[in-house]
Amino acid sequence: MKNIPFINLHKHKKKILIVDDEVSVLKLLQFILKDEYEPIIRQSGIDALSTLNNGEIPDLIISDMEMPFFSGVEFIKSLKTSGYFRNIPVIVLSGSDSPENIQARIPYIINGIMQKPFNPTNLKNVIKSVLN
């Protein structure tokens, strides 16, 4: 009898940290992404930074722009000026700003910008593009 090599059929799911103050958006994104990815949801940039500082490092971050206390701009600035987190790709979600305004407000590399409301298929395509 020959030895048959073990093939792992369960691929490691990539982690996506989702940061948004709206619970409905978090739940929607979690539902959309849970089959293909491991979503980690946080309601604020402060909670998201705490998660990162505790060693949970995602493959991608999706962040809302408009959040109370610690905006998406401040959160992304903290990431991009950090020695540890600056290379994590970021997709920005915005319900109010145009992509041009977002890019003007964030002088760092953003890997994708999606307007709210977003098309789930388009978002998944942007995620796949950024992660590949």
C-alpha positions as CSV (number, residue, x, y, z in Angstrom):
1,M,0.0,0.0,0.0
2,K,1.4,3.4,-1.0
3,N,1.5,6.4,1.3
4,I,-0.9,9.0,0.2
5,P,0.2,12.5,0.9
6,F,-2.0,14.5,3.2
7,I,-3.7,17.4,1.5
8,N,-5.2,20.1,3.7
9,L,-8.6,20.9,2.2
10,H,-9.3,23.6,4.9
11,K,-7.4,26.6,3.7
12,H,-6.5,29.3,6.3
13,K,-9.0,32.1,6.0
14,K,-7.5,35.5,5.8
15,K,-8.4,37.9,8.6
16,I,-10.2,41.2,7.9
17,L,-10.5,43.8,10.6
18,I,-13.7,45.8,10.1
19,V,-14.0,49.1,11.9
20,D,-17.3,51.0,11.8
21,D,-19.4,52.7,14.5
22,E,-22.6,51.5,12.9
23,V,-23.6,48.0,14.2
24,S,-25.7,47.4,11.1
25,V,-22.7,47.9,8.8
26,L,-20.5,45.7,10.9
27,K,-23.2,42.9,10.9
28,L,-23.7,43.3,7.1
29,L,-20.0,43.1,6.4
30,Q,-19.6,40.1,8.7
31,F,-22.4,38.3,6.9
32,I,-21.0,39.1,3.5
33,L,-17.4,38.1,4.3
34,K,-17.7,35.2,6.8
35,D,-17.7,32.4,4.2
36,E,-14.4,33.4,2.6
37,Y,-12.7,35.4,5.3
38,E,-12.4,35.6,9.1
39,P,-14.0,39.0,9.9
40,I,-13.0,40.7,13.2
41,I,-15.4,43.5,14.0
42,R,-14.7,46.6,16.1
43,Q,-16.9,49.6,16.7
44,S,-14.2,52.2,17.0
45,G,-10.7,53.0,15.9
46,I,-9.6,52.8,19.5
47,D,-10.9,49.3,19.9
48,A,-9.3,48.4,16.6
49,L,-5.9,49.7,17.7
50,S,-6.3,47.8,20.9
51,T,-6.9,44.6,18.9
52,L,-3.8,45.2,16.9
53,N,-1.7,46.0,19.9
54,N,-2.8,42.8,21.5
55,G,-1.3,40.9,18.6
56,E,-4.3,40.1,16.4
57,I,-2.9,41.2,13.0
58,P,-5.3,41.1,10.1
59,D,-4.4,40.6,6.4
60,L,-6.6,43.6,5.6
61,I,-8.4,46.5,7.4
62,I,-11.7,48.0,6.2
63,S,-12.4,51.3,8.0
64,D,-15.2,53.7,8.0
65,M,-14.2,57.4,7.7
66,E,-16.7,59.0,10.0
67,M,-16.6,57.6,13.5
68,P,-17.0,59.6,16.8
69,F,-14.0,60.3,19.1
70,F,-11.4,58.8,16.8
71,S,-12.1,59.2,13.1
72,G,-11.1,56.9,10.3
73,V,-8.6,59.6,9.3
74,E,-7.0,59.5,12.8
75,F,-7.1,55.7,12.9
76,I,-5.4,55.3,9.5
77,K,-2.8,57.9,10.4
78,S,-2.0,55.9,13.5
79,L,-1.7,52.7,11.4
80,K,0.4,54.3,8.7
81,T,2.8,56.1,11.0
82,S,3.3,52.9,13.1
83,G,6.4,50.8,12.6
84,Y,4.3,47.6,13.1
85,F,1.0,48.2,11.2
86,R,1.9,50.5,8.3
87,N,2.0,47.7,5.7
88,I,-1.4,46.3,6.4
89,P,-3.6,47.1,3.4
90,V,-6.6,49.4,4.1
91,I,-9.9,49.9,2.3
92,V,-11.9,52.9,3.3
93,L,-15.7,53.1,3.5
94,S,-17.4,56.4,3.3
95,G,-21.0,57.6,3.2
96,S,-20.2,61.2,2.6
97,D,-16.8,61.9,1.1
98,S,-15.8,61.5,-2.5
99,P,-12.8,59.3,-3.3
100,E,-10.8,62.5,-4.2
101,N,-11.7,64.1,-0.8
102,I,-10.8,61.0,1.1
103,Q,-7.4,60.8,-0.7
104,A,-6.8,64.5,0.0
105,R,-7.6,64.0,3.7
106,I,-5.4,60.9,4.1
107,P,-1.9,61.5,2.8
108,Y,-1.0,57.8,3.0
109,I,-1.5,54.8,0.6
110,I,-5.1,53.6,0.6
111,N,-5.6,50.3,-1.2
112,G,-9.3,50.9,-2.0
113,I,-12.1,53.4,-1.4
114,M,-15.8,52.3,-1.4
115,Q,-18.8,54.6,-1.2
116,K,-21.7,53.6,1.1
117,P,-24.0,52.1,0.2
118,F,-21.7,49.6,-1.4
119,N,-22.4,46.7,-3.7
120,P,-21.3,43.5,-1.9
121,T,-19.9,41.9,-5.1
122,N,-17.8,45.0,-5.9
123,L,-16.5,45.1,-2.3
124,K,-15.5,41.4,-2.6
125,N,-13.8,42.1,-5.9
126,V,-11.8,45.0,-4.3
127,I,-10.9,42.8,-1.4
128,K,-9.7,40.0,-3.6
129,S,-7.7,42.4,-5.7
130,V,-6.0,43.9,-2.6
131,L,-5.2,40.6,-1.1
132,N,-3.7,39.0,-4.2
